Amino acid sequence: MEMTLTRNRPAMLDRLEQDMLIDGQRVPALSGKRFETRNPATGALLAQVAHGGAEDVDRAVAAARKAFEGPWRRMKPAERQRIMLRLADLVEEHYDELAMLDTLDLGAPVSRTVLGKTRAGALLRYYAGQATLIAGDTLPNSAPGDVLSHTLKEPIGVVAAINPWNGPIGMSVWKAGPVLASGCTMVMKPAEQTPLSALRFGELCLEAGVPAGVINILTGMGDAGAALSSHPGIDKIAFTGSTGVGEKILHAAASTMKRVTVELGGKSPNIVFADADLDKAVPAAATAVFANAGQICSAGTRLFVQREIHDEFMARLAEHTSTIRVGDPLDPATQIGPVVSGPQMDKILGFIEGAGQEGAQALVGGGRLVGAGLDDGFFIQPTIFTGVTDEMTIAREEIFGPVLSAFAFDTEEEVLARANATSFGLGSGVWTRDLATAHRMARGIQAGSVWVNCYQMLDPGVPFGGYKLSGFGRESGPHHIEEYLETKAVWINLD
């Protein structure tokens, strides 16, 4: 199979050197340093990106503070809404370009990245609606005399958004929406593995009429994220990524008492009862873990199947998995592309090797995929392990790759206890035709999302977030914007 890197190549990539976006201008790092971003399917160089450091963090934060203290925070809600609706139109208009940037930068199949168009537009329009709904309350009080008390909702200030690499443009939109709606400003630090679509999104913000300095895109490595986390000019951090990095961000933010929301890792259970519709549950179980090459925080990586149907289900799942097409992410027929980088591939292969050493058996897959033009990429076979115990490393650790651990269970009480026996709590799935079982499981599972007879459904109006080590705070839904607002109490003595 021939890899087709140049098909529909975005015009942005005609510039080998990609600068960061600060105060409305594309500028190099003050140090002059750059880092490479490469196509994980071919190893081809895509761009040399500005390597921002602490001094660049300073100027990005200063630009965001200047914009916040300017007319932006006092702009009429309807005007911010108008800009956001224009941005939604522009994102949709240019979405094929944004999707192609993510396909080239991340390795996600174009058949997957293009599907984000509807969600991106819907998110921006949802938050545009929120911009006109921000309101305080008039509150009764028992103070002596004639005293009026009410609250004001005010934007919290300058936000640091630190994004992961597994859904670049989607994360850019998700982080920017509440910032724009609330009147905050932002310094966004995209992951160093996938910085390109964030830079293009920043350009579209300016085209939509977002004032210079409101949205800044700072490219760099982990040290830039650390500098943002501890910077005294940052008022809030919105982080999505690993639990380990989330813990470091919390420590860094503590000295200045920043507001922090974190959406972190997961080890999500997907539970199939004997009465489930297997025609739906089998392909959904595969998609739940193998989509995006397993690089989804809420992936259903622990599959529990009731013993009565376990053997049949696993046989059907193995057959279905063997038909999944892994390969060139630019081919519309491809379902799974490479993982994001060589180090990520090596990490996943280490988990796979360790699973065999601990006694698990690979029912399907179990190694790197080579040949057929894939040798230069980071491709891993979709892998299903059986014979897994709850204590094994692959049953406990977040792998972030196309690796599934399968278990048999007998009773509802047993599987609920096993599903909750994890330090994570992000997503979960339940497959049953019994309404009572569905409700009991939804109440009992300790996770931020419970999908019943479906998996990975998201909507701008429904909150998403985690329990336990999967983080705190919610994105999407009517209360998301509250994370970006301060509540001020006002007392007026009328006597």
C-alpha positions in Angstrom: 0.0 0.0 0.0 1.4 3.4 -1.0 1.2 6.1 1.7 -0.2 9.4 0.2 1.2 12.2 2.3 0.6 14.9 -0.2 -3.1 14.4 -0.9 -5.1 17.5 0.1 -2.0 18.9 1.9 -3.1 22.1 3.8 -1.7 25.3 2.5 -0.5 26.1 6.0 2.2 23.4 5.6 3.8 25.3 2.7 5.6 27.1 5.5 8.1 24.8 7.0 8.6 27.1 10.0 5.5 27.5 12.2 5.6 30.3 14.7 3.4 30.7 17.8 0.5 33.1 17.9 0.8 35.9 20.5 -1.1 39.1 20.7 -2.5 38.5 17.2 0.8 37.9 15.5 2.7 34.8 14.5 6.1 35.2 16.2 9.1 32.9 16.7 10.3 31.9 20.2 12.6 34.5 21.7 15.3 31.9 22.0 15.0 31.1 18.3 14.6 27.4 19.1 12.3 25.1 17.2 11.2 21.5 17.5 10.0 19.1 14.8 6.6 17.6 14.4 6.4 14.6 12.1 3.7 12.4 10.5 3.5 9.3 12.7 2.3 7.2 9.7 5.4 7.9 7.6 8.0 9.7 9.7 7.9 12.6 7.2 8.7 16.1 8.6 5.7 18.3 8.7 7.0 21.5 10.3 9.6 23.0 12.5 7.6 24.7 15.3 8.6 27.5 17.6 9.9 26.1 20.9 8.4 28.5 23.4 10.1 28.9 26.8 9.5 30.7 30.1 10.2 34.1 28.5 7.6 33.4 25.8 5.1 32.4 28.5 5.7 35.8 30.1 4.9 37.7 26.9 1.8 35.5 26.1 0.4 36.0 29.6 1.1 39.7 29.3 -0.8 39.8 26.0 -3.7 37.9 27.5 -3.8 40.2 30.6 -3.7 43.3 28.4 -6.6 42.0 26.3 -8.5 41.1 29.4 -8.1 44.5 31.0 -9.1 46.1 27.7 -12.6 46.3 26.2 -13.0 42.6 25.7 -14.4 41.7 29.2 -16.8 44.6 29.0 -18.0 43.8 25.5 -21.8 43.3 25.3 -22.8 39.6 25.5 -24.5 39.8 22.2 -21.3 41.1 20.5 -19.3 38.2 21.9 -22.0 35.9 20.8 -21.9 37.3 17.3 -18.1 36.8 17.1 -18.5 33.2 18.3 -21.1 32.4 15.8 -18.9 33.8 13.1 -16.1 31.6 14.4 -18.4 28.5 14.3 -19.1 29.3 10.6 -15.4 29.7 9.9 -14.4 26.5 11.7 -17.0 24.5 9.7 -15.9 26.2 6.5 -12.3 25.3 7.0 -12.9 22.0 8.8 -11.5 19.8 6.1 -8.2 21.6 6.4 -8.3 21.3 10.2 -9.1 17.6 10.0 -6.3 17.0 7.5 -3.8 18.8 9.9 -4.9 16.4 12.7 -4.6 13.4 10.4 -1.1 14.3 9.4 0.0 15.4 12.9 -1.7 12.8 15.0 -2.1 9.9 12.5 -5.9 9.6 13.1 -7.7 8.4 10.0 -9.2 11.1 8.0 -12.5 9.1 8.1 -12.5 9.9 11.9 -11.1 13.4 12.0 -13.6 14.8 9.5 -16.4 13.6 11.8 -15.5 16.3 14.3 -17.0 19.0 12.1 -20.6 18.8 13.5 -19.4 18.7 17.1 -17.0 21.6 16.7 -19.7 23.8 15.3 -22.2 22.7 17.8 -19.9 23.4 20.7 -19.1 26.9 19.6 -22.8 27.7 19.0 -23.7 26.2 22.4 -21.2 28.4 24.2 -22.3 31.4 22.1 -25.7 30.9 23.6 -24.2 30.7 27.0 -22.6 34.2 26.5 -26.0 35.9 26.8 -27.2 33.8 29.8 -24.6 34.8 32.4 -26.5 36.3 35.2 -26.3 36.9 39.0 -29.1 36.6 41.5 -31.1 38.9 43.8 -30.9 37.2 47.2 -32.9 37.6 50.3 -31.0 38.4 53.5 -31.7 38.9 57.2 -29.5 41.9 57.8 -31.0 44.6 60.0 -32.5 47.6 58.1 -33.3 47.9 54.4 -30.5 46.1 52.7 -30.5 44.8 49.1 -28.1 41.9 48.3 -27.4 40.5 44.9 -24.6 38.8 43.0 -22.5 39.6 40.0 -20.9 37.1 37.7 -17.6 38.2 36.4 -14.9 36.6 34.2 -12.2 35.0 36.2 -9.4 36.4 34.1 -6.5 34.8 32.2 -6.9 31.1 31.6 -4.1 28.6 30.8 -5.4 25.8 28.6 -3.1 22.8 28.4 -4.2 20.3 25.9 -3.4 16.7 25.1 -2.4 15.3 21.7 -5.2 12.8 21.1 -7.9 15.2 19.8 -6.2 18.4 18.8 -8.8 20.6 17.1 -11.6 19.2 19.2 -9.7 20.1 22.4 -8.9 23.6 21.0 -12.6 24.3 20.5 -13.7 22.7 23.8 -11.2 24.9 25.7 -11.9 28.1 23.8 -15.7 28.0 23.9 -16.2 28.9 27.6 -13.3 31.3 27.6 -14.9 33.4 24.8 -18.4 33.2 26.2 -17.4 34.3 29.7 -15.2 37.2 28.6 -11.9 35.6 29.8 -8.7 35.5 27.8 -6.5 32.5 27.2 -3.0 31.2 26.6 -3.4 27.8 25.0 -0.5 25.3 25.1 -1.2 22.5 22.6 0.7 19.2 23.0 4.1 19.3 21.3 3.2 16.2 19.3 0.2 17.9 17.6 0.5 21.7 17.6 -0.6 22.5 14.0 -4.4 22.6 14.1 -4.3 24.8 17.2 -2.3 27.4 15.4 -4.7 27.4 12.5 -7.6 27.7 14.9 -6.0 30.7 16.5 -5.8 32.3 13.0 -9.5 31.6 12.5 -10.3 33.3 15.8 -8.7 36.5 14.6 -10.5 36.2 11.3 -13.8 35.9 13.2 -13.2 39.2 15.0 -11.7 37.9 18.3 -9.5 40.8 19.5 -5.7 40.3 19.5 -4.4 38.8 22.7 -7.7 37.1 23.7 -6.6 33.8 22.3 -2.9 33.1 22.3 -1.3 29.8 21.1 2.0 29.0 22.8 3.8 26.1 21.3 6.5 24.3 23.3 7.4 21.3 25.5 6.5 20.4 29.0 8.6 23.1 30.5 6.3 25.7 28.9 3.2 24.0 30.4 5.0 24.0 33.8 5.8 27.7 33.5 2.1 28.4 32.7 0.9 26.4 35.7 3.0 28.3 38.2 2.8 31.7 36.5 1.4 34.4 38.8 -0.4 36.1 35.9 -2.6 33.0 35.3 -6.0 32.9 37.1 -7.3 29.5 36.0 -5.9 26.3 34.5 -7.9 24.0 32.3 -6.0 20.8 31.8 -6.7 17.6 29.9 -4.1 14.9 30.0 -2.5 12.2 32.1 -3.1 11.8 35.8 0.6 12.1 36.5 0.9 15.5 34.8 -2.4 16.6 36.4 -0.9 16.0 39.8 2.1 18.2 38.9 -0.1 21.0 37.7 -2.1 21.0 41.0 1.2 21.3 42.9 2.4 24.1 40.7 -0.9 26.0 40.9 -1.1 25.7 44.7 1.3 28.6 45.5 -0.9 31.1 43.8 -4.3 29.4 44.5 -5.3 29.3 40.9 -8.7 27.9 40.0 -8.0 24.5 38.4 -10.1 22.0 36.5 -8.6 18.7 35.3 -9.8 15.9 33.1 -7.4 13.1 33.4 -6.9 9.4 32.7 -9.2 6.4 32.8 -9.5 2.7 32.9 -13.2 2.4 32.0 -15.3 -0.7 32.4 -17.6 -1.8 29.6 -20.1 -4.4 31.0 -22.1 -6.8 28.8 -25.0 -8.7 30.5 -26.3 -11.9 29.1 -29.5 -10.3 27.8 -27.6 -7.7 25.7 -28.2 -7.2 22.0 -25.0 -8.8 20.8 -25.4 -7.4 17.3 -24.9 -4.0 18.7 -22.7 -4.7 21.7 -19.9 -6.6 19.8 -19.0 -3.8 17.3 -19.5 -1.2 20.0 -17.1 -3.0 22.3 -14.4 -2.9 19.6 -15.0 0.8 18.8 -15.0 1.7 22.5 -11.4 0.6 22.8 -9.9 0.7 19.3 -11.1 4.1 18.0 -8.3 6.6 17.6 -5.9 3.6 18.1 -7.0 3.5 21.7 -5.9 7.0 22.4 -9.0 8.1 24.2 -9.1 8.8 27.9 -12.5 7.2 28.4 -11.9 4.2 26.2 -13.6 1.0 27.3 -10.4 -0.9 28.0 -11.9 -3.3 30.6 -14.5 -5.5 29.0 -16.7 -7.6 31.4 -18.9 -10.2 29.8 -21.4 -12.3 31.7 -20.3 -15.9 31.8 -23.3 -17.3 30.0 -22.4 -15.5 26.8 -18.7 -15.0 27.3 -17.3 -17.5 24.8 -19.8 -16.6 22.1 -19.2 -12.9 22.6 -15.4 -13.2 22.6 -15.5 -15.3 19.4 -17.6 -12.7 17.7 -15.5 -9.9 19.0 -12.3 -11.6 17.7 -13.9 -12.1 14.3 -15.0 -8.4 14.2 -11.6 -7.1 15.3 -9.9 -9.1 12.6 -11.8 -7.1 10.0 -10.7 -3.7 11.3 -8.6 -2.0 8.6 -5.4 -0.6 10.0 -3.2 1.5 7.7 -2.8 4.8 5.8 -4.8 7.4 7.7 -5.3 9.3 4.5 -7.2 6.4 3.0 -11.0 7.0 3.7 -11.3 3.2 4.2 -8.9 3.1 7.0 -10.4 2.7 10.5 -7.3 2.8 12.7 -4.1 4.7 12.0 -0.8 4.7 13.9 -0.3 5.8 17.5 1.1 9.3 17.9 4.9 8.7 18.3 7.7 6.2 18.7 7.9 6.6 22.5 4.1 6.0 22.7 4.4 2.9 20.6 7.2 1.6 22.7 5.2 2.2 25.9 2.2 0.3 24.5 4.3 -2.6 23.3 5.9 -2.8 26.7 2.4 -3.2 28.3 1.6 -5.9 25.7 4.9 -7.8 26.4 4.3 -7.5 30.2 0.8 -8.9 29.9 2.1 -12.1 28.3 4.7 -12.4 31.0 2.0 -12.1 33.7 0.0 -14.9 32.1 -2.6 -13.1 29.9 -3.3 -14.6 26.4 -3.5 -12.5 23.2 -6.7 -13.6 21.5 -6.1 -11.2 18.7 -3.1 -9.0 17.8 -0.3 -8.6 20.2 2.4 -6.6 18.4 3.6 -4.0 16.0 2.1 -4.0 12.5 4.7 -3.9 9.7 4.8 -4.6 6.0 2.4 -3.2 3.3 4.1 0.2 3.4 3.7 0.6 7.2 7.3 0.0 8.3 8.1 3.7 8.9 5.0 4.4 11.0 4.0 3.6 14.5 1.2 1.0 13.9 0.1 -1.5 16.5 -2.3 -4.4 16.0 -5.7 -4.1 17.7 -5.1 -6.5 20.6 -7.5 -8.4 22.9 -6.2 -10.2 26.0 -8.1 -12.9 27.7 -7.1 -14.8 30.9 -6.7 -11.4 32.5 -7.0 -11.0 36.3 -8.0 -7.8 38.0 -4.6 -7.6 39.6 -2.6 -7.6 36.3 -0.8 -4.5 35.2 -2.9 -4.2 32.0 -6.1 -4.4 34.1 -5.0 -1.5 36.3 -2.8 0.9 34.3 -4.0 3.3 31.6 -2.3 2.0 28.4 -3.6 4.6 25.9 -3.3 2.3 23.0 -5.4 -0.4 21.1 -5.3 -2.9 23.9 -8.4 -4.6 25.5 -8.5 -6.7 28.7 -11.5 -9.1 28.8 -13.0 -10.7 31.9 -15.9 -13.0 32.6 -18.3 -12.3 35.5 -21.3 -14.0 37.1 -23.5 -11.6 39.0 -24.4 -7.9 39.0 -23.1 -7.3 42.4 -19.7 -8.9 41.5 -19.2 -6.9 38.4 -20.2 -3.7 40.0 -17.6 -4.2 42.7 -14.9 -5.1 40.1 -15.8 -2.2 37.8 -15.3 0.2 40.7 -12.1 -1.4 41.9 -9.9 1.2 40.2 -8.4 4.5 41.1 -10.0 6.0 37.9 -13.6 6.9 37.2 -14.1 8.6 33.8 -16.3 6.6 31.5 -18.3 3.3 31.6 -20.6 1.2 29.5 -23.6 -1.1 30.3 -25.3 -3.4 27.9 -28.6 -4.9 28.9 -32.2 -5.0 27.8 -33.4 -4.9 31.4 -34.4 -1.4 32.6 -34.0 -2.1 36.3 -30.5 -3.5 35.7 -29.5 -0.4 33.7 -30.7 2.0 36.4 -29.0 0.1 39.2 -25.7 0.0 37.3 -25.9 3.6 36.3 -26.4 4.6 40.0 -23.7 2.2 41.2 -20.8 2.8 38.8 -18.3 5.4 40.1 -17.7 7.3 36.9 -18.5 10.7 35.4 -20.3 9.1 32.4 -22.4 5.9 32.1 -23.4 4.9 28.6 -26.2 2.4 28.5 -26.5 0.4 25.2 -24.1 2.9 23.6 -20.6 4.2 24.2 -18.7 7.5 23.9 -21.7 9.6 23.2 -21.0 13.3 23.7 -23.2 16.4 23.4 -22.5 20.1 24.1 -25.4 20.2 26.5 -24.3 17.2 28.6 -21.4 17.4 31.1 -18.3 15.3 30.8 -15.7 14.7 33.5 -14.3 12.3 36.0 -14.5 10.8 39.5 -11.4 9.9 41.6 -8.1 10.2 39.8 -9.9 10.9 36.6 -10.1 14.5 37.7 -12.7 17.1 38.8 -14.7 19.8 37.1 -17.0 19.3 34.1 -16.8 20.3 30.5 -19.9 20.9 28.4 -23.3 21.3 29.9 -25.0 24.4 31.4 -22.6 24.6 34.3 -19.3 24.5 32.5 -19.1 28.2 32.1 -19.3 28.6 35.9 -15.8 27.3 36.0 -14.7 30.5 34.3 -16.6 33.0 36.4 -16.2 34.6 39.8 -19.3 35.3 42.0 -19.2 38.7 43.7 -21.7 39.6 46.5 -23.0 43.2 46.5 -24.7 44.7 49.5 -26.5 48.0 49.2 -27.8 49.8 52.4 -31.0 51.6 51.3 -31.7 53.3 54.7 
